[in-house]
Amino acid sequence: MTDKVIELRGVQQRFHARGTADGYLTAVQDASFTLAADPPQVVSLVGQSGSGKSTIARNVLGLQKPTAGTVTYGGKDIFNLSRAEYDEYRKNVQPVFQDPYSIFNPFYRVDRVLWKAVKKFSLASTREAGEALIEESLEAVSLDPGRVLGRYPHQLSGGQRQRIMLARIHMLRPAFVIADEPVSMLDAQIRKMFLDILLDFQREHRMTTLFITHDLSTVYYLGGQVMVITKGDIVERGPVSSVMHEPSHPYTRLLLDSIPQPDPANRWTTRIKVDESPDTDTTAAEAPEPRPLL
Ligand SMILES: Nc1ncnc2c1ncn2[C@@H]1O[C@H](COP(=O)(O)OP(=O)(O)OP(=O)(O)O)[C@@H](O)[C@H]1O
């Protein structure tokens, strides 16, 4: 066993908001769940836009301190870690975001993101060892080092940029990957490749992934466990197969009904009605201390 466990207990996240009765918007109500590194697993968090998914990702990554409740790692509150402990946490808990373009500096070649990881986390003692590590990791995510190294971010496709982020994760071997809508901008073929790489990371490198998405078909492909969130509330959780086949919450059934049917004999004619969160103008109730993303 390992003490690598991330635990959310009663996490609530409120933001100042104009246009609400009390001046606040509650993005996350009372979220509690545990992510364990052992055994490695895939846990999906699925819900519509605005349901609070990314806020939870930011809480887990230590980028946003919850207004109530705790996020602990190995029993310690991650917002009370020393600098060295937080660095160790962030080595073990790595993000992948929807739009990797924002991670890259357009003026530098993409190699820099990988070299920064090698240097920051002392992954290699010589330049040659660093080069070998980078090449091995690019190949592990089906990228040809000769084709991507030396290029600028705009010279790569979105799928290639996403896989560079996966190569970075392959080098760091974190216990946890926090993947926030990582495939929503990718086409079906690259999406499948990306999901297969995450599943390989679980099987071969024993990484646990928190996979955040609005797309139930992606959740179905990944398997594992799923938590369904609506309006900041986790309303259902369990193994993907049982939640998909025997949903117990009306919102889960609504999400399932929203999956378009490709069968022409079973055309998707009904209009989907999903409650929108009130359209409000919000700002953080508590300004988080800015921390570097990578
Ligand atoms: N920093 C912030 N300041 C103010 N309000 C915020 C902030 N971050 C999120 N919100 C609000 O909190 C709610 C939940 O947002 P969040 O980004 O967590 O949802 P989401 O489920 O990830 O949506 P999407 O899938 O569209 O990214 C939204 O109403 C959003 O406007």
The ligand as an SDF file (V2000), in Angstrom:
LIG
                    3D

 31 33  0  0  0  0  0  0  0  0999 V2000
  -12.6160   32.0050  -10.8820 N   0  0  0  0  0  0  0  0  0  0  0  0
  -13.9330   32.0990  -10.9580 C   0  0  0  0  0  0  0  0  0  0  0  0
  -14.5600   33.2280  -10.5790 N   0  0  0  0  0  0  0  0  0  0  0  0
  -15.8760   33.3220  -10.6260 C   0  0  0  0  0  0  0  0  0  0  0  0
  -16.7210   32.3500  -11.0350 N   0  0  0  0  0  0  0  0  0  0  0  0
  -16.1770   31.2050  -11.4380 C   0  0  0  0  0  0  0  0  0  0  0  0
  -14.7620   31.0240  -11.4250 C   0  0  0  0  0  0  0  0  0  0  0  0
  -14.4930   29.7700  -11.8700 N   0  0  0  0  0  0  0  0  0  0  0  0
  -15.6860   29.2110  -12.1720 C   0  0  0  0  0  0  0  0  0  0  0  0
  -16.7050   30.0620  -11.9140 N   0  0  0  0  0  0  0  0  0  0  0  0
  -18.1330   29.7740  -12.0720 C   0  0  0  0  0  0  0  0  0  0  0  0
  -18.3970   28.5560  -11.3920 O   0  0  0  0  0  0  0  0  0  0  0  0
  -19.2830   27.7210  -12.1380 C   0  0  0  0  0  0  0  0  0  0  0  0
  -18.6310   26.3810  -12.3980 C   0  0  0  0  0  0  0  0  0  0  0  0
  -17.5660   26.5940  -13.3280 O   0  0  0  0  0  0  0  0  0  0  0  0
  -16.6010   25.3990  -13.8060 P   0  0  0  0  0  0  0  0  0  0  0  0
  -15.6000   25.9860  -14.7340 O   0  0  0  0  0  0  0  0  0  0  0  0
  -16.0970   24.6650  -12.6300 O   0  0  0  0  0  0  0  0  0  0  0  0
  -17.6280   24.4530  -14.5860 O   0  0  0  0  0  0  0  0  0  0  0  0
  -17.3260   23.2620  -15.5960 P   0  0  0  0  0  0  0  0  0  0  0  0
  -18.2660   22.1740  -15.2330 O   0  0  0  0  0  0  0  0  0  0  0  0
  -15.8810   22.9280  -15.5890 O   0  0  0  0  0  0  0  0  0  0  0  0
  -17.7250   23.8970  -16.9800 O   0  0  0  0  0  0  0  0  0  0  0  0
  -17.0220   23.6970  -18.4350 P   0  0  0  0  0  0  0  0  0  0  0  0
  -17.2530   22.2750  -18.8070 O   0  0  0  0  0  0  0  0  0  0  0  0
  -17.7800   24.6510  -19.2970 O   0  0  0  0  0  0  0  0  0  0  0  0
  -15.5760   24.0430  -18.2830 O   0  0  0  0  0  0  0  0  0  0  0  0
  -19.6150   28.5000  -13.4000 C   0  0  0  0  0  0  0  0  0  0  0  0
  -20.8450   29.1420  -13.2020 O   0  0  0  0  0  0  0  0  0  0  0  0
  -18.4890   29.4950  -13.5280 C   0  0  0  0  0  0  0  0  0  0  0  0
  -18.9120   30.6680  -14.1770 O   0  0  0  0  0  0  0  0  0  0  0  0
  1  2  1  0
  2  3  1  0
  2  7  2  0
  3  4  2  0
  4  5  1  0
  5  6  2  0
  6  7  1  0
  6 10  1  0
  7  8  1  0
  8  9  2  0
  9 10  1  0
 10 11  1  0
 11 12  1  0
 11 30  1  0
 12 13  1  0
 13 14  1  0
 13 28  1  0
 14 15  1  0
 15 16  1  0
 16 17  2  0
 16 18  1  0
 16 19  1  0
 19 20  1  0
 20 21  2  0
 20 22  1  0
 20 23  1  0
 23 24  1  0
 24 25  2  0
 24 26  1  0
 24 27  1  0
 28 29  1  0
 28 30  1  0
 30 31  1  0
M  END
$$$$
